[in-house]
Amino acid sequence: MDPSNAHISALEGCDGRGYGDTPLGSKRDRLIGSFVDLVANRDDLTYAIELGRQKRRWDALDTYAARMASIAVRERDSDILRRGLVAALIAMKSTDDERETLPTLSLLYRAWEILGDRDLRFRAPRDLRVQEDDDPLVAFARRSPDDRGIRAMGYREGSDSEGFRFLDR
């Protein structure tokens, strides 16, 4: 894995402000998406997690993952959802408190339900070799429906001028 300076810059300075409310499919989305696409195996995942720990870069990955949930539903695209799952996995493994990323998992889980793609499982991709008992995505999917729902996490389904989007309640 060899991220460019542009990839690293896209992960910095997020703190959840500004980026989350911008139109979906932005240049920053594309840069973070190309960073996520570089994560092809366990070693890449380990490196991405280390990068995520520095300067709260995990926050941008978490925001990106939430945005991908909306785009995946809007475009009916499981590949986009898979990118969101990988970004969320990196974010969860990078933060000291995984609870900060749970709302994003609720959006990804709901997007997964809406898409209904039987070939995409709600877990880390197999090539990343994350053990099931160490996979926060699997743990989230095992929660009760009330505890993983988007309403419980402060979101609702809605739309913006471009189409479907998960919105704050």
N, C-alpha and C positions, 0 to 999 in steps of 0.2 A: 504494500500500500504506500503510495507516494502522493499525498495531497498537495495541491498547489497553494501558493500564498492566497489566491482568491478563495479557495475552499476554506482556509483557516479564517480569513477575514469575514467570510459570510457567517461563521459560527460565533463571532465576537460581538460584544456590545448589544446583546439582545435584551436581557433582563425582562423579557415579556412585554416591553413597551414598544409600540409602533409597528413592529413586524407582524404581529398576530392579526391586526386589523387591516392590513394592506390587501389590495386585490389579490386573489389566488392566482398562482402561476407566475409570480414575479421573478425577476432576475435572481433574487436571493433564494427563492424556492428552487430554481434550476441549479444554482451553485451547490446548495446543501444536498440536493438530490444526486448530483454527480459525485459528491463526497460519499454519500451513503452507498452508491453503486460500487465504490472502490472496496467496500467491505465484502470480501469474497470467501473468507475462511476464518478459522478461530484466531490465528495470529493477527489478521487485519482487525477483527473485533476487539482484541486486547489492546491494540494500538489506538483504535478509535475511542475506546473507553478512557484510555489515558489522556488523549486530547480533550475529551469531553469534561474531564475533571479540572482541567486548567481553565482559569478565568470564567468559570460557570458556562462553558461552551455547551454543556448539556442542555441549558435552557433554550438555546436556539434549536437544538435537535428536537426537544420536546414540542416546541411551538410548531416546527416544521411537521412533525408527526401528526399533530392535531389538524393542521391545514391539509395534509394528505388525506385524512379521513373524509373531509368535505369534497376534495377533488375526486377521490376514488368513486364516491357515490355519484357526483355530478357527471363524470365521464364513464361510469360503469366499467371501471378499469381495476382489475385485481393486482396488476403489477404496481400501480401507484399505491395501493393499500399495502402491498408487501414492503415497499420502501418506507412507508410510515411505520410499519411494525419493526423494521430494523432500526430506524431512527429512535423509536421509543425504547427499544431494548438497550441501545447505547446510552440514552439519557438515563434510564433507570439504573443501569450498572455504574453510571458516572457520578450520580448524586449521592450525598450522604444520607438522604431521607427519601426513599422511594415513594413515600406518600405524596410528594410534590408532583409526581408524574401520573398519579392515578386518574385524574380527570381526562387526560389524553387517552389513556387506555380505554375509558368508557366510550369515547368517540370512535376509536378504532374498532372496538368490539361491535358497536352499533353499525358502523359501516360494513363490517364483515357480515353481520346478520342481513343487512339490506342487500348486499351483493349476492349472497347465497352461493358463492363459488365453492363447490364441493372439493375442488383440487387445492384450495388454499386453506391451510389449517391455521388456527389462532395460536401460533407458537413461533419460536425462533426458527428461521430456515435451517434445514438439516445440515447444509454445508458449513454452517457456523459452529456446529458440534457443541451446542449448549445442552447439557443434560436436562431432562424433563423436570427433575426435582430442583434445579437451579434456574429454571426458566420463569421469569416474572410474568410473561404473557400467559403461560399455562396456569399459573397460580391465580391470575386475574380471572381467567375463564371459569375457574372452579368456584368463584364467589357466587353467592345467591344472586338471582336476577335483580332483586331490589338493591343490592350493594354494588352492582356493576352498571346500573342503568344511567343514562345520561342525565335524567332529571335529578338523581341523587348527587350527581357531580356538578350541578348548576348549569346544565345546558338543555337546549331544545333543538328540534329540527325546524329549519326555516329556509329562507332564501335571501339572496341579495340580487343585485341587478343582473348578475350572470347566471343565476340558477341556484340549485341546492347549496345550503351551507349550514353547518352546525353553528348555533348562536348561543350567546349567554342568555340565561333566563331573565 
